[in-house]
Amino acid sequence: MKTEGVSINLTTAKSEELFYNALCGADVLSGYGLSLKTIASEYKKAKEGLIAKNKGGICREDVWMEILRNGGTLTLIDHEGDDEEHAITLKEVHERVQNTDLEYLTQAINEDGDGTTDDVILQTVFLNEVVFG
């Protein structure tokens, strides 16, 4: 992430953690006419894999991350923009979370963020920039 000469390089684990936390606030995207889509078979496989690992109390964000860790994709659909789709893999998560605007990235790292923080991280990862809001 570069802002006024500042560069932050996150580990892959930290990028995944911050993206996961942002996914918990993914409902904020619906205000822009956006939604997340997964391939049903990938979702089922990821969910069954988590259950088999004896991960009790799994939530949708756990399944979404497992899809990425299994080599699958998450797709952001813009329902108000001719159903344009933006698919990502775990590679984009690793590369793009650190490109989040420094103000919001710092909030996420310090666990001091809110829905706007989640929104900015998700847009940065899926769209490679902040388009909405």
Secondary structure as GFF3:
##gff-version 3
##sequence-region A 1 133
A	DSSP	beta_strand	2	3	.	.	.	ID=ss1
A	DSSP	beta_strand	6	7	.	.	.	ID=ss2
A	DSSP	alpha_helix	12	23	.	.	.	ID=ss3
A	DSSP	three_ten_helix	26	32	.	.	.	ID=ss4
A	DSSP	beta_strand	34	37	.	.	.	ID=ss5
A	DSSP	alpha_helix	40	52	.	.	.	ID=ss6
A	DSSP	alpha_helix	60	69	.	.	.	ID=ss7
A	DSSP	beta_strand	74	78	.	.	.	ID=ss8
A	DSSP	beta_strand	84	88	.	.	.	ID=ss9
A	DSSP	alpha_helix	90	96	.	.	.	ID=ss10
A	DSSP	three_ten_helix	97	99	.	.	.	ID=ss11
A	DSSP	alpha_helix	102	109	.	.	.	ID=ss12
A	DSSP	alpha_helix	115	127	.	.	.	ID=ss13
###
